[in-house]
Amino acid sequence: MKTTYTISIFTEDSIGLLNRITIIFTRRHINIESITASESEVKGIYRYTIVVTVTKILVENLVKQIDKQIEVLKAFYHVNSEIVSREIALYKVSSNALRENDLFIKIINDNHAKILSVSNDYVVIEKTGDEVGISQLFKDLEKFGVLEFARSGKVAITKPMKTLTTYLKEIESNSKITIKNYNSN
């Protein structure tokens, strides 16, 4: 049975690594639904967050393959109940929406969104939330004419309390090589 998994990958800063990681998905004909890259809580360590919908066996194999990449320090997969996540979306709608001010403002407030910019031609709205909330606001704004829409990938942190620093110490103690001192922030 297919399930949505969020894969967290912690890496060194290495040119071409993201390409090598995405090739692992491409070779298996797996669609990446969302991908983000950022710094992590440990200086010098970067985090990729990738969302896929696959079987458990397939996600386990993906994570094993990703872990084999030299610059990958550790990769994990989690189901939605094991993470806290958010996405951000920007909507550009026709400024005609302001003519129906009461309804427009009610939609913005009901969806916990905020207006970022107003011009003669358009209004830009920001919404932070889950996929359902972002999609609902899009649907609600369609009546005003959505001119442009952009959405980030999922940003997620895990609920389990084992920290990245703990994993780095375990990796170092289990290997004969010393990992750079990532503990110094």
Contacts in CASP RR format, 6 or more apart in sequence:
PFRMAT RR
TARGET T0000
AUTHOR 0000-0000-0000
METHOD contacts of the structure
MODEL  1
MKTTYTISIFTEDSIGLLNRITIIFTRRHINIESITASESEVKGIYRYTI
VVTVTKILVENLVKQIDKQIEVLKAFYHVNSEIVSREIALYKVSSNALRE
NDLFIKIINDNHAKILSVSNDYVVIEKTGDEVGISQLFKDLEKFGVLEFA
RSGKVAITKPMKTLTTYLKEIESNSKITIKNYNSN
1 55 0 8 1.000
2 53 0 8 1.000
2 54 0 8 1.000
2 55 0 8 1.000
3 53 0 8 1.000
3 54 0 8 1.000
3 55 0 8 1.000
3 56 0 8 1.000
3 59 0 8 1.000
3 79 0 8 1.000
4 33 0 8 1.000
4 51 0 8 1.000
4 52 0 8 1.000
4 53 0 8 1.000
4 79 0 8 1.000
4 80 0 8 1.000
5 51 0 8 1.000
5 52 0 8 1.000
5 53 0 8 1.000
5 54 0 8 1.000
5 59 0 8 1.000
5 77 0 8 1.000
5 78 0 8 1.000
5 79 0 8 1.000
6 49 0 8 1.000
6 50 0 8 1.000
6 51 0 8 1.000
6 77 0 8 1.000
6 78 0 8 1.000
6 79 0 8 1.000
6 80 0 8 1.000
6 83 0 8 1.000
6 85 0 8 1.000
6 154 0 8 1.000
6 156 0 8 1.000
7 48 0 8 1.000
7 49 0 8 1.000
7 50 0 8 1.000
7 51 0 8 1.000
7 52 0 8 1.000
7 59 0 8 1.000
7 62 0 8 1.000
7 63 0 8 1.000
7 66 0 8 1.000
7 75 0 8 1.000
7 76 0 8 1.000
7 77 0 8 1.000
7 78 0 8 1.000
8 47 0 8 1.000
8 48 0 8 1.000
8 49 0 8 1.000
8 75 0 8 1.000
8 76 0 8 1.000
8 77 0 8 1.000
8 78 0 8 1.000
8 156 0 8 1.000
8 158 0 8 1.000
9 21 0 8 1.000
9 47 0 8 1.000
9 48 0 8 1.000
9 49 0 8 1.000
9 50 0 8 1.000
9 66 0 8 1.000
9 72 0 8 1.000
9 74 0 8 1.000
9 75 0 8 1.000
9 76 0 8 1.000
10 40 0 8 1.000
10 45 0 8 1.000
10 46 0 8 1.000
10 47 0 8 1.000
10 72 0 8 1.000
10 73 0 8 1.000
10 74 0 8 1.000
10 75 0 8 1.000
10 164 0 8 1.000
10 167 0 8 1.000
11 17 0 8 1.000
11 45 0 8 1.000
11 46 0 8 1.000
11 47 0 8 1.000
11 48 0 8 1.000
11 69 0 8 1.000
11 71 0 8 1.000
11 72 0 8 1.000
11 73 0 8 1.000
12 44 0 8 1.000
12 45 0 8 1.000
12 46 0 8 1.000
12 71 0 8 1.000
12 73 0 8 1.000
12 180 0 8 1.000
13 44 0 8 1.000
13 46 0 8 1.000
14 71 0 8 1.000
17 69 0 8 1.000
17 71 0 8 1.000
17 72 0 8 1.000
18 37 0 8 1.000
18 48 0 8 1.000
20 69 0 8 1.000
21 48 0 8 1.000
21 50 0 8 1.000
21 66 0 8 1.000
21 69 0 8 1.000
21 72 0 8 1.000
22 32 0 8 1.000
22 35 0 8 1.000
24 62 0 8 1.000
24 65 0 8 1.000
24 66 0 8 1.000
25 31 0 8 1.000
25 32 0 8 1.000
25 50 0 8 1.000
25 52 0 8 1.000
25 62 0 8 1.000
28 58 0 8 1.000
28 62 0 8 1.000
30 52 0 8 1.000
30 54 0 8 1.000
30 58 0 8 1.000
30 62 0 8 1.000
31 52 0 8 1.000
31 53 0 8 1.000
32 50 0 8 1.000
32 51 0 8 1.000
32 52 0 8 1.000
33 51 0 8 1.000
33 52 0 8 1.000
33 53 0 8 1.000
34 49 0 8 1.000
34 50 0 8 1.000
34 51 0 8 1.000
34 87 0 8 1.000
34 153 0 8 1.000
34 154 0 8 1.000
35 48 0 8 1.000
35 49 0 8 1.000
35 50 0 8 1.000
35 51 0 8 1.000
35 153 0 8 1.000
36 48 0 8 1.000
36 49 0 8 1.000
36 152 0 8 1.000
36 153 0 8 1.000
36 154 0 8 1.000
36 155 0 8 1.000
37 46 0 8 1.000
37 47 0 8 1.000
37 48 0 8 1.000
37 49 0 8 1.000
38 46 0 8 1.000
38 47 0 8 1.000
38 49 0 8 1.000
38 155 0 8 1.000
39 45 0 8 1.000
39 46 0 8 1.000
39 47 0 8 1.000
40 46 0 8 1.000
40 47 0 8 1.000
40 164 0 8 1.000
41 163 0 8 1.000
41 164 0 8 1.000
42 164 0 8 1.000
42 165 0 8 1.000
42 168 0 8 1.000
42 182 0 8 1.000
42 183 0 8 1.000
42 185 0 8 1.000
43 182 0 8 1.000
43 184 0 8 1.000
43 185 0 8 1.000
44 180 0 8 1.000
44 182 0 8 1.000
45 73 0 8 1.000
45 164 0 8 1.000
45 168 0 8 1.000
45 182 0 8 1.000
49 153 0 8 1.000
49 154 0 8 1.000
49 155 0 8 1.000
49 156 0 8 1.000
51 153 0 8 1.000
51 154 0 8 1.000
52 59 0 8 1.000
52 62 0 8 1.000
54 62 0 8 1.000
59 77 0 8 1.000
60 77 0 8 1.000
62 77 0 8 1.000
63 75 0 8 1.000
63 76 0 8 1.000
63 77 0 8 1.000
66 72 0 8 1.000
66 75 0 8 1.000
67 74 0 8 1.000
67 75 0 8 1.000
73 167 0 8 1.000
73 168 0 8 1.000
73 171 0 8 1.000
73 179 0 8 1.000
74 164 0 8 1.000
74 167 0 8 1.000
74 168 0 8 1.000
74 171 0 8 1.000
76 158 0 8 1.000
78 156 0 8 1.000
78 158 0 8 1.000
82 158 0 8 1.000
82 159 0 8 1.000
82 160 0 8 1.000
83 156 0 8 1.000
83 157 0 8 1.000
83 158 0 8 1.000
83 159 0 8 1.000
84 156 0 8 1.000
84 157 0 8 1.000
84 158 0 8 1.000
84 159 0 8 1.000
85 130 0 8 1.000
85 154 0 8 1.000
85 155 0 8 1.000
85 156 0 8 1.000
85 157 0 8 1.000
86 128 0 8 1.000
86 129 0 8 1.000
86 130 0 8 1.000
86 154 0 8 1.000
86 155 0 8 1.000
86 156 0 8 1.000
87 128 0 8 1.000
87 129 0 8 1.000
87 130 0 8 1.000
87 131 0 8 1.000
87 134 0 8 1.000
87 151 0 8 1.000
87 152 0 8 1.000
87 153 0 8 1.000
87 154 0 8 1.000
87 155 0 8 1.000
88 126 0 8 1.000
88 127 0 8 1.000
88 128 0 8 1.000
88 129 0 8 1.000
88 151 0 8 1.000
88 152 0 8 1.000
89 126 0 8 1.000
89 127 0 8 1.000
89 128 0 8 1.000
89 134 0 8 1.000
89 137 0 8 1.000
89 138 0 8 1.000
89 149 0 8 1.000
89 150 0 8 1.000
89 151 0 8 1.000
89 152 0 8 1.000
90 116 0 8 1.000
90 124 0 8 1.000
90 125 0 8 1.000
90 126 0 8 1.000
90 148 0 8 1.000
90 149 0 8 1.000
90 150 0 8 1.000
90 151 0 8 1.000
91 113 0 8 1.000
91 124 0 8 1.000
91 125 0 8 1.000
91 126 0 8 1.000
91 127 0 8 1.000
91 137 0 8 1.000
91 138 0 8 1.000
91 141 0 8 1.000
91 146 0 8 1.000
91 148 0 8 1.000
91 149 0 8 1.000
92 122 0 8 1.000
92 123 0 8 1.000
92 124 0 8 1.000
92 125 0 8 1.000
92 146 0 8 1.000
92 147 0 8 1.000
92 148 0 8 1.000
92 149 0 8 1.000
93 122 0 8 1.000
93 123 0 8 1.000
93 125 0 8 1.000
93 141 0 8 1.000
93 144 0 8 1.000
93 145 0 8 1.000
93 146 0 8 1.000
93 147 0 8 1.000
94 121 0 8 1.000
94 122 0 8 1.000
94 123 0 8 1.000
94 144 0 8 1.000
94 145 0 8 1.000
94 147 0 8 1.000
95 118 0 8 1.000
95 119 0 8 1.000
95 120 0 8 1.000
95 121 0 8 1.000
95 122 0 8 1.000
95 123 0 8 1.000
96 144 0 8 1.000
96 145 0 8 1.000
97 104 0 8 1.000
97 123 0 8 1.000
97 141 0 8 1.000
97 144 0 8 1.000
97 145 0 8 1.000
98 104 0 8 1.000
98 118 0 8 1.000
98 123 0 8 1.000
100 144 0 8 1.000
104 144 0 8 1.000
107 137 0 8 1.000
107 140 0 8 1.000
107 141 0 8 1.000
108 114 0 8 1.000
108 115 0 8 1.000
108 125 0 8 1.000
110 140 0 8 1.000
111 127 0 8 1.000
111 133 0 8 1.000
111 136 0 8 1.000
111 137 0 8 1.000
111 140 0 8 1.000
112 127 0 8 1.000
113 125 0 8 1.000
113 126 0 8 1.000
113 127 0 8 1.000
113 137 0 8 1.000
114 125 0 8 1.000
114 126 0 8 1.000
115 123 0 8 1.000
115 124 0 8 1.000
115 125 0 8 1.000
115 126 0 8 1.000
116 124 0 8 1.000
116 125 0 8 1.000
116 126 0 8 1.000
117 123 0 8 1.000
117 124 0 8 1.000
118 124 0 8 1.000
122 147 0 8 1.000
125 137 0 8 1.000
125 141 0 8 1.000
127 133 0 8 1.000
127 134 0 8 1.000
127 137 0 8 1.000
134 151 0 8 1.000
138 146 0 8 1.000
138 149 0 8 1.000
165 182 0 8 1.000
165 183 0 8 1.000
168 179 0 8 1.000
168 182 0 8 1.000
168 183 0 8 1.000
171 179 0 8 1.000
172 178 0 8 1.000
172 179 0 8 1.000
END
